[in-house]
Amino acid sequence: MGDSKRRKETLGEKYGQEPYVLPWLPIKKSQAQQFMNWSTKGAWIGIGVLVVYWVTVRFIGPAFGWWHVN
């Protein structure tokens, strides 16, 4: 008997279904991977916004006289 047939008999109804990250957490592994991709992309967007804000405050603002303190 082949390995896949043994696995199918052992797993029963769960054969071919995607596994959960943790048995007690109803999140599948592909959903966890999608969340990681989404949150990584969001973090890079946040870093980009922070850099643009910093450049504006540090260089562009003083060049136009904004935020000038005597």
PDB file of N, CA, C and O in Angstrom, chain B, residues numbered from 101:
ATOM      1  N   MET B 101       0.856  -1.171   0.000  1.00  0.00           N
ATOM      2  CA  MET B 101       0.000   0.000   0.000  1.00  0.00           C
ATOM      3  C   MET B 101       0.904   1.237   0.000  1.00  0.00           C
ATOM      4  O   MET B 101       1.906   1.278   0.714  1.00  0.00           O
ATOM      5  N   GLY B 102       0.553   2.224  -0.788  1.00  0.00           N
ATOM      6  CA  GLY B 102       1.343   3.437  -0.884  1.00  0.00           C
ATOM      7  C   GLY B 102       1.165   4.338   0.321  1.00  0.00           C
ATOM      8  O   GLY B 102       0.223   4.197   1.102  1.00  0.00           O
ATOM      9  N   ASP B 103       2.102   5.269   0.447  1.00  0.00           N
ATOM     10  CA  ASP B 103       2.086   6.189   1.586  1.00  0.00           C
ATOM     11  C   ASP B 103       0.845   7.078   1.573  1.00  0.00           C
ATOM     12  O   ASP B 103       0.267   7.351   2.624  1.00  0.00           O
ATOM     13  N   SER B 104       0.436   7.528   0.391  1.00  0.00           N
ATOM     14  CA  SER B 104      -0.730   8.415   0.328  1.00  0.00           C
ATOM     15  C   SER B 104      -2.009   7.672   0.729  1.00  0.00           C
ATOM     16  O   SER B 104      -2.896   8.264   1.344  1.00  0.00           O
ATOM     17  N   LYS B 105      -2.112   6.408   0.394  1.00  0.00           N
ATOM     18  CA  LYS B 105      -3.299   5.639   0.788  1.00  0.00           C
ATOM     19  C   LYS B 105      -3.333   5.445   2.298  1.00  0.00           C
ATOM     20  O   LYS B 105      -4.394   5.534   2.916  1.00  0.00           O
ATOM     21  N   ARG B 106      -2.161   5.176   2.896  1.00  0.00           N
ATOM     22  CA  ARG B 106      -2.092   5.029   4.354  1.00  0.00           C
ATOM     23  C   ARG B 106      -2.467   6.351   5.034  1.00  0.00           C
ATOM     24  O   ARG B 106      -3.204   6.369   6.020  1.00  0.00           O
ATOM     25  N   ARG B 107      -1.950   7.445   4.492  1.00  0.00           N
ATOM     26  CA  ARG B 107      -2.255   8.757   5.066  1.00  0.00           C
ATOM     27  C   ARG B 107      -3.743   9.048   4.950  1.00  0.00           C
ATOM     28  O   ARG B 107      -4.344   9.586   5.880  1.00  0.00           O
ATOM     29  N   LYS B 108      -4.341   8.698   3.815  1.00  0.00           N
ATOM     30  CA  LYS B 108      -5.771   8.926   3.608  1.00  0.00           C
ATOM     31  C   LYS B 108      -6.598   8.118   4.605  1.00  0.00           C
ATOM     32  O   LYS B 108      -7.584   8.621   5.144  1.00  0.00           O
ATOM     33  N   GLU B 109      -6.201   6.867   4.853  1.00  0.00           N
ATOM     34  CA  GLU B 109      -6.924   6.049   5.828  1.00  0.00           C
ATOM     35  C   GLU B 109      -6.754   6.593   7.240  1.00  0.00           C
ATOM     36  O   GLU B 109      -7.696   6.572   8.032  1.00  0.00           O
ATOM     37  N   THR B 110      -5.558   7.079   7.558  1.00  0.00           N
ATOM     38  CA  THR B 110      -5.285   7.595   8.902  1.00  0.00           C
ATOM     39  C   THR B 110      -6.054   8.887   9.169  1.00  0.00           C
ATOM     40  O   THR B 110      -6.649   9.048  10.235  1.00  0.00           O
ATOM     41  N   LEU B 111      -6.042   9.812   8.201  1.00  0.00           N
ATOM     42  CA  LEU B 111      -6.665  11.120   8.408  1.00  0.00           C
ATOM     43  C   LEU B 111      -8.181  11.090   8.241  1.00  0.00           C
ATOM     44  O   LEU B 111      -8.886  11.895   8.849  1.00  0.00           O
ATOM     45  N   GLY B 112      -8.675  10.190   7.441  1.00  0.00           N
ATOM     46  CA  GLY B 112     -10.126  10.088   7.258  1.00  0.00           C
ATOM     47  C   GLY B 112     -10.690  11.311   6.565  1.00  0.00           C
ATOM     48  O   GLY B 112     -10.282  11.639   5.451  1.00  0.00           O
ATOM     49  N   GLU B 113     -11.637  11.999   7.222  1.00  0.00           N
ATOM     50  CA  GLU B 113     -12.294  13.166   6.628  1.00  0.00           C
ATOM     51  C   GLU B 113     -11.361  14.362   6.487  1.00  0.00           C
ATOM     52  O   GLU B 113     -11.603  15.232   5.650  1.00  0.00           O
ATOM     53  N   LYS B 114     -10.311  14.421   7.281  1.00  0.00           N
ATOM     54  CA  LYS B 114      -9.397  15.563   7.236  1.00  0.00           C
ATOM     55  C   LYS B 114      -8.400  15.480   6.085  1.00  0.00           C
ATOM     56  O   LYS B 114      -7.628  16.416   5.874  1.00  0.00           O
ATOM     57  N   TYR B 115      -8.401  14.383   5.342  1.00  0.00           N
ATOM     58  CA  TYR B 115      -7.455  14.202   4.246  1.00  0.00           C
ATOM     59  C   TYR B 115      -7.720  15.240   3.145  1.00  0.00           C
ATOM     60  O   TYR B 115      -8.854  15.385   2.687  1.00  0.00           O
ATOM     61  N   GLY B 116      -6.689  15.946   2.732  1.00  0.00           N
ATOM     62  CA  GLY B 116      -6.792  16.933   1.668  1.00  0.00           C
ATOM     63  C   GLY B 116      -7.215  18.305   2.142  1.00  0.00           C
ATOM     64  O   GLY B 116      -7.224  19.245   1.347  1.00  0.00           O
ATOM     65  N   GLN B 117      -7.564  18.455   3.404  1.00  0.00           N
ATOM     66  CA  GLN B 117      -7.954  19.755   3.922  1.00  0.00           C
ATOM     67  C   GLN B 117      -6.722  20.493   4.427  1.00  0.00           C
ATOM     68  O   GLN B 117      -5.744  19.894   4.876  1.00  0.00           O
ATOM     69  N   GLU B 118      -6.807  21.783   4.339  1.00  0.00           N
ATOM     70  CA  GLU B 118      -5.684  22.617   4.768  1.00  0.00           C
ATOM     71  C   GLU B 118      -5.579  22.610   6.299  1.00  0.00           C
ATOM     72  O   GLU B 118      -6.593  22.729   6.987  1.00  0.00           O
ATOM     73  N   PRO B 119      -4.359  22.473   6.835  1.00  0.00           N
ATOM     74  CA  PRO B 119      -4.211  22.440   8.297  1.00  0.00           C
ATOM     75  C   PRO B 119      -4.335  23.836   8.917  1.00  0.00           C
ATOM     76  O   PRO B 119      -4.102  24.852   8.263  1.00  0.00           O
ATOM     77  N   TYR B 120      -4.704  23.848  10.185  1.00  0.00           N
ATOM     78  CA  TYR B 120      -4.783  25.099  10.939  1.00  0.00           C
ATOM     79  C   TYR B 120      -3.408  25.434  11.504  1.00  0.00           C
ATOM     80  O   TYR B 120      -2.560  24.556  11.665  1.00  0.00           O
ATOM     81  N   VAL B 121      -3.198  26.719  11.805  1.00  0.00           N
ATOM     82  CA  VAL B 121      -1.945  27.151  12.409  1.00  0.00           C
ATOM     83  C   VAL B 121      -1.789  26.492  13.774  1.00  0.00           C
ATOM     84  O   VAL B 121      -0.745  25.913  14.075  1.00  0.00           O
ATOM     85  N   LEU B 122      -2.815  26.582  14.585  1.00  0.00           N
ATOM     86  CA  LEU B 122      -2.878  25.913  15.885  1.00  0.00           C
ATOM     87  C   LEU B 122      -4.214  25.173  15.950  1.00  0.00           C
ATOM     88  O   LEU B 122      -5.206  25.648  15.397  1.00  0.00           O
ATOM     89  N   PRO B 123      -4.253  24.039  16.603  1.00  0.00           N
ATOM     90  CA  PRO B 123      -5.503  23.265  16.634  1.00  0.00           C
ATOM     91  C   PRO B 123      -6.696  24.026  17.224  1.00  0.00           C
ATOM     92  O   PRO B 123      -7.830  23.815  16.793  1.00  0.00           O
ATOM     93  N   TRP B 124      -6.462  24.894  18.190  1.00  0.00           N
ATOM     94  CA  TRP B 124      -7.553  25.606  18.846  1.00  0.00           C
ATOM     95  C   TRP B 124      -7.833  26.972  18.223  1.00  0.00           C
ATOM     96  O   TRP B 124      -8.737  27.676  18.672  1.00  0.00           O
ATOM     97  N   LEU B 125      -7.066  27.361  17.188  1.00  0.00           N
ATOM     98  CA  LEU B 125      -7.237  28.664  16.541  1.00  0.00           C
ATOM     99  C   LEU B 125      -7.769  28.442  15.125  1.00  0.00           C
ATOM    100  O   LEU B 125      -7.106  27.793  14.317  1.00  0.00           O
ATOM    101  N   PRO B 126      -8.956  28.972  14.813  1.00  0.00           N
ATOM    102  CA  PRO B 126      -9.560  28.680  13.496  1.00  0.00           C
ATOM    103  C   PRO B 126      -8.976  29.522  12.358  1.00  0.00           C
ATOM    104  O   PRO B 126      -9.717  30.149  11.601  1.00  0.00           O
ATOM    105  N   ILE B 127      -7.658  29.533  12.241  1.00  0.00           N
ATOM    106  CA  ILE B 127      -6.979  30.253  11.157  1.00  0.00           C
ATOM    107  C   ILE B 127      -6.122  29.246  10.406  1.00  0.00           C
ATOM    108  O   ILE B 127      -5.287  28.560  10.996  1.00  0.00           O
ATOM    109  N   LYS B 128      -6.338  29.166   9.105  1.00  0.00           N
ATOM    110  CA  LYS B 128      -5.579  28.213   8.294  1.00  0.00           C
ATOM    111  C   LYS B 128      -4.230  28.808   7.918  1.00  0.00           C
ATOM    112  O   LYS B 128      -4.026  30.019   8.006  1.00  0.00           O
ATOM    113  N   LYS B 129      -3.327  27.958   7.503  1.00  0.00           N
ATOM    114  CA  LYS B 129      -1.966  28.407   7.208  1.00  0.00           C
ATOM    115  C   LYS B 129      -1.931  29.409   6.063  1.00  0.00           C
ATOM    116  O   LYS B 129      -1.138  30.349   6.105  1.00  0.00           O
ATOM    117  N   SER B 130      -2.754  29.241   5.054  1.00  0.00           N
ATOM    118  CA  SER B 130      -2.756  30.201   3.940  1.00  0.00           C
ATOM    119  C   SER B 130      -3.284  31.560   4.403  1.00  0.00           C
ATOM    120  O   SER B 130      -2.821  32.595   3.924  1.00  0.00           O
ATOM    121  N   GLN B 131      -4.248  31.568   5.328  1.00  0.00           N
ATOM    122  CA  GLN B 131      -4.756  32.833   5.861  1.00  0.00           C
ATOM    123  C   GLN B 131      -3.679  33.537   6.665  1.00  0.00           C
ATOM    124  O   GLN B 131      -3.558  34.760   6.599  1.00  0.00           O
ATOM    125  N   ALA B 132      -2.899  32.784   7.419  1.00  0.00           N
ATOM    126  CA  ALA B 132      -1.811  33.378   8.188  1.00  0.00           C
ATOM    127  C   ALA B 132      -0.760  33.978   7.256  1.00  0.00           C
ATOM    128  O   ALA B 132      -0.215  35.046   7.536  1.00  0.00           O
ATOM    129  N   GLN B 133      -0.479  33.297   6.157  1.00  0.00           N
ATOM    130  CA  GLN B 133       0.492  33.803   5.188  1.00  0.00           C
ATOM    131  C   GLN B 133      -0.024  35.077   4.520  1.00  0.00           C
ATOM    132  O   GLN B 133       0.746  36.014   4.308  1.00  0.00           O
ATOM    133  N   GLN B 134      -1.307  35.123   4.189  1.00  0.00           N
ATOM    134  CA  GLN B 134      -1.890  36.330   3.605  1.00  0.00           C
ATOM    135  C   GLN B 134      -1.798  37.492   4.575  1.00  0.00           C
ATOM    136  O   GLN B 134      -1.492  38.612   4.167  1.00  0.00           O
ATOM    137  N   PHE B 135      -2.057  37.246   5.847  1.00  0.00           N
ATOM    138  CA  PHE B 135      -1.955  38.305   6.851  1.00  0.00           C
ATOM    139  C   PHE B 135      -0.520  38.815   6.966  1.00  0.00           C
ATOM    140  O   PHE B 135      -0.292  40.018   7.095  1.00  0.00           O
ATOM    141  N   MET B 136       0.438  37.906   6.920  1.00  0.00           N
ATOM    142  CA  MET B 136       1.847  38.318   6.993  1.00  0.00           C
ATOM    143  C   MET B 136       2.209  39.189   5.789  1.00  0.00           C
ATOM    144  O   MET B 136       2.880  40.209   5.946  1.00  0.00           O
ATOM    145  N   ASN B 137       1.778  38.805   4.612  1.00  0.00           N
ATOM    146  CA  ASN B 137       2.059  39.603   3.419  1.00  0.00           C
ATOM    147  C   ASN B 137       1.430  40.983   3.512  1.00  0.00           C
ATOM    148  O   ASN B 137       2.068  41.986   3.192  1.00  0.00           O
ATOM    149  N   TRP B 138       0.176  41.033   3.951  1.00  0.00           N
ATOM    150  CA  TRP B 138      -0.553  42.293   4.075  1.00  0.00           C
ATOM    151  C   TRP B 138       0.089  43.208   5.118  1.00  0.00           C
ATOM    152  O   TRP B 138       0.259  44.403   4.877  1.00  0.00           O
ATOM    153  N   SER B 139       0.443  42.651   6.269  1.00  0.00           N
ATOM    154  CA  SER B 139       1.015  43.472   7.336  1.00  0.00           C
ATOM    155  C   SER B 139       2.428  43.937   6.979  1.00  0.00           C
ATOM    156  O   SER B 139       2.821  45.038   7.366  1.00  0.00           O
ATOM    157  N   THR B 140       3.195  43.130   6.255  1.00  0.00           N
ATOM    158  CA  THR B 140       4.522  43.554   5.816  1.00  0.00           C
ATOM    159  C   THR B 140       4.413  44.711   4.835  1.00  0.00           C
ATOM    160  O   THR B 140       5.160  45.685   4.925  1.00  0.00           O
ATOM    161  N   LYS B 141       3.489  44.600   3.910  1.00  0.00           N
ATOM    162  CA  LYS B 141       3.282  45.682   2.939  1.00  0.00           C
ATOM    163  C   LYS B 141       2.843  46.964   3.662  1.00  0.00           C
ATOM    164  O   LYS B 141       3.311  48.055   3.339  1.00  0.00           O
ATOM    165  N   GLY B 142       1.950  46.824   4.633  1.00  0.00           N
ATOM    166  CA  GLY B 142       1.496  47.982   5.408  1.00  0.00           C
ATOM    167  C   GLY B 142       2.615  48.626   6.200  1.00  0.00           C
ATOM    168  O   GLY B 142       2.671  49.849   6.324  1.00  0.00           O
ATOM    169  N   ALA B 143       3.505  47.810   6.735  1.00  0.00           N
ATOM    170  CA  ALA B 143       4.635  48.348   7.487  1.00  0.00           C
ATOM    171  C   ALA B 143       5.549  49.158   6.575  1.00  0.00           C
ATOM    172  O   ALA B 143       6.004  50.235   6.961  1.00  0.00           O
ATOM    173  N   TRP B 144       5.823  48.662   5.376  1.00  0.00           N
ATOM    174  CA  TRP B 144       6.679  49.411   4.442  1.00  0.00           C
ATOM    175  C   TRP B 144       6.017  50.714   3.997  1.00  0.00           C
ATOM    176  O   TRP B 144       6.696  51.725   3.824  1.00  0.00           O
ATOM    177  N   ILE B 145       4.708  50.696   3.813  1.00  0.00           N
ATOM    178  CA  ILE B 145       3.998  51.937   3.477  1.00  0.00           C
ATOM    179  C   ILE B 145       4.118  52.932   4.622  1.00  0.00           C
ATOM    180  O   ILE B 145       4.337  54.121   4.391  1.00  0.00           O
ATOM    181  N   GLY B 146       3.977  52.452   5.861  1.00  0.00           N
ATOM    182  CA  GLY B 146       4.126  53.323   7.024  1.00  0.00           C
ATOM    183  C   GLY B 146       5.522  53.910   7.126  1.00  0.00           C
ATOM    184  O   GLY B 146       5.676  55.082   7.467  1.00  0.00           O
ATOM    185  N   ILE B 147       6.531  53.120   6.839  1.00  0.00           N
ATOM    186  CA  ILE B 147       7.910  53.619   6.863  1.00  0.00           C
ATOM    187  C   ILE B 147       8.091  54.700   5.798  1.00  0.00           C
ATOM    188  O   ILE B 147       8.736  55.719   6.047  1.00  0.00           O
ATOM    189  N   GLY B 148       7.523  54.477   4.615  1.00  0.00           N
ATOM    190  CA  GLY B 148       7.609  55.468   3.542  1.00  0.00           C
ATOM    191  C   GLY B 148       6.943  56.773   3.915  1.00  0.00           C
ATOM    192  O   GLY B 148       7.482  57.848   3.651  1.00  0.00           O
ATOM    193  N   VAL B 149       5.765  56.689   4.533  1.00  0.00           N
ATOM    194  CA  VAL B 149       5.057  57.898   4.975  1.00  0.00           C
ATOM    195  C   VAL B 149       5.868  58.632   6.027  1.00  0.00           C
ATOM    196  O   VAL B 149       5.942  59.861   6.007  1.00  0.00           O
ATOM    197  N   LEU B 150       6.474  57.898   6.943  1.00  0.00           N
ATOM    198  CA  LEU B 150       7.297  58.505   7.980  1.00  0.00           C
ATOM    199  C   LEU B 150       8.499  59.234   7.381  1.00  0.00           C
ATOM    200  O   LEU B 150       8.843  60.329   7.826  1.00  0.00           O
ATOM    201  N   VAL B 151       9.134  58.640   6.380  1.00  0.00           N
ATOM    202  CA  VAL B 151      10.289  59.271   5.730  1.00  0.00           C
ATOM    203  C   VAL B 151       9.857  60.550   5.009  1.00  0.00           C
ATOM    204  O   VAL B 151      10.539  61.571   5.092  1.00  0.00           O
ATOM    205  N   VAL B 152       8.728  60.494   4.302  1.00  0.00           N
ATOM    206  CA  VAL B 152       8.237  61.692   3.605  1.00  0.00           C
ATOM    207  C   VAL B 152       7.920  62.790   4.610  1.00  0.00           C
ATOM    208  O   VAL B 152       8.251  63.951   4.371  1.00  0.00           O
ATOM    209  N   TYR B 153       7.291  62.450   5.722  1.00  0.00           N
ATOM    210  CA  TYR B 153       6.987  63.437   6.757  1.00  0.00           C
ATOM    211  C   TYR B 153       8.276  64.030   7.330  1.00  0.00           C
ATOM    212  O   TYR B 153       8.370  65.242   7.521  1.00  0.00           O
ATOM    213  N   TRP B 154       9.264  63.182   7.602  1.00  0.00           N
ATOM    214  CA  TRP B 154      10.523  63.656   8.163  1.00  0.00           C
ATOM    215  C   TRP B 154      11.231  64.603   7.200  1.00  0.00           C
ATOM    216  O   TRP B 154      11.738  65.644   7.620  1.00  0.00           O
ATOM    217  N   VAL B 155      11.272  64.259   5.923  1.00  0.00           N
ATOM    218  CA  VAL B 155      11.915  65.130   4.926  1.00  0.00           C
ATOM    219  C   VAL B 155      11.182  66.462   4.856  1.00  0.00           C
ATOM    220  O   VAL B 155      11.812  67.513   4.747  1.00  0.00           O
ATOM    221  N   THR B 156       9.850  66.424   4.918  1.00  0.00           N
ATOM    222  CA  THR B 156       9.072  67.662   4.882  1.00  0.00           C
ATOM    223  C   THR B 156       9.389  68.545   6.081  1.00  0.00           C
ATOM    224  O   THR B 156       9.635  69.740   5.918  1.00  0.00           O
ATOM    225  N   VAL B 157       9.386  67.986   7.256  1.00  0.00           N
ATOM    226  CA  VAL B 157       9.635  68.774   8.464  1.00  0.00           C
ATOM    227  C   VAL B 157      11.085  69.243   8.528  1.00  0.00           C
ATOM    228  O   VAL B 157      11.356  70.374   8.932  1.00  0.00           O
ATOM    229  N   ARG B 158      12.008  68.384   8.134  1.00  0.00           N
ATOM    230  CA  ARG B 158      13.432  68.689   8.292  1.00  0.00           C
ATOM    231  C   ARG B 158      13.971  69.630   7.227  1.00  0.00           C
ATOM    232  O   ARG B 158      14.767  70.512   7.552  1.00  0.00           O
ATOM    233  N   PHE B 159      13.570  69.479   5.967  1.00  0.00           N
ATOM    234  CA  PHE B 159      14.170  70.248   4.884  1.00  0.00           C
ATOM    235  C   PHE B 159      13.202  71.213   4.199  1.00  0.00           C
ATOM    236  O   PHE B 159      13.522  72.392   4.042  1.00  0.00           O
ATOM    237  N   ILE B 160      12.046  70.742   3.797  1.00  0.00           N
ATOM    238  CA  ILE B 160      11.127  71.567   3.020  1.00  0.00           C
ATOM    239  C   ILE B 160      10.503  72.651   3.891  1.00  0.00           C
ATOM    240  O   ILE B 160      10.403  73.802   3.466  1.00  0.00           O
ATOM    241  N   GLY B 161      10.084  72.299   5.100  1.00  0.00           N
ATOM    242  CA  GLY B 161       9.463  73.274   6.001  1.00  0.00           C
ATOM    243  C   GLY B 161      10.368  74.456   6.309  1.00  0.00           C
ATOM    244  O   GLY B 161       9.946  75.598   6.124  1.00  0.00           O
ATOM    245  N   PRO B 162      11.589  74.234   6.767  1.00  0.00           N
ATOM    246  CA  PRO B 162      12.479  75.368   7.040  1.00  0.00           C
ATOM    247  C   PRO B 162      12.810  76.193   5.789  1.00  0.00           C
ATOM    248  O   PRO B 162      13.042  77.397   5.895  1.00  0.00           O
ATOM    249  N   ALA B 163      12.834  75.577   4.632  1.00  0.00           N
ATOM    250  CA  ALA B 163      13.120  76.318   3.402  1.00  0.00           C
ATOM    251  C   ALA B 163      12.025  77.337   3.098  1.00  0.00           C
ATOM    252  O   ALA B 163      12.302  78.379   2.504  1.00  0.00           O
ATOM    253  N   PHE B 164      10.782  77.050   3.497  1.00  0.00           N
ATOM    254  CA  PHE B 164       9.674  77.975   3.281  1.00  0.00           C
ATOM    255  C   PHE B 164       9.357  78.811   4.521  1.00  0.00           C
ATOM    256  O   PHE B 164       8.434  79.626   4.504  1.00  0.00           O
ATOM    257  N   GLY B 165      10.109  78.612   5.579  1.00  0.00           N
ATOM    258  CA  GLY B 165       9.908  79.389   6.789  1.00  0.00           C
ATOM    259  C   GLY B 165       8.873  78.834   7.732  1.00  0.00           C
ATOM    260  O   GLY B 165       8.502  79.508   8.694  1.00  0.00           O
ATOM    261  N   TRP B 166       8.384  77.607   7.490  1.00  0.00           N
ATOM    262  CA  TRP B 166       7.416  77.011   8.402  1.00  0.00           C
ATOM    263  C   TRP B 166       8.123  76.524   9.654  1.00  0.00           C
ATOM    264  O   TRP B 166       9.305  76.183   9.622  1.00  0.00           O
ATOM    265  N   TRP B 167       7.401  76.496  10.732  1.00  0.00           N
ATOM    266  CA  TRP B 167       7.897  75.999  12.019  1.00  0.00           C
ATOM    267  C   TRP B 167       9.137  76.763  12.473  1.00  0.00           C
ATOM    268  O   TRP B 167      10.040  76.203  13.093  1.00  0.00           O
ATOM    269  N   HIS B 168       9.157  78.044  12.152  1.00  0.00           N
ATOM    270  CA  HIS B 168      10.331  78.840  12.522  1.00  0.00           C
ATOM    271  C   HIS B 168      10.146  79.359  13.939  1.00  0.00           C
ATOM    272  O   HIS B 168       9.126  79.967  14.261  1.00  0.00           O
ATOM    273  N   VAL B 169      11.136  79.115  14.776  1.00  0.00           N
ATOM    274  CA  VAL B 169      11.080  79.550  16.172  1.00  0.00           C
ATOM    275  C   VAL B 169      12.200  80.563  16.372  1.00  0.00           C
ATOM    276  O   VAL B 169      13.356  80.301  16.039  1.00  0.00           O
ATOM    277  N   ASN B 170      11.840  81.738  16.925  1.00  0.00           N
ATOM    278  CA  ASN B 170      12.865  82.771  17.182  1.00  0.00           C
ATOM    279  C   ASN B 170      13.542  82.558  18.480  1.00  0.00           C
ATOM    280  O   ASN B 170      14.426  83.332  18.850  1.00  0.00           O
TER     281      ASN B 170
END
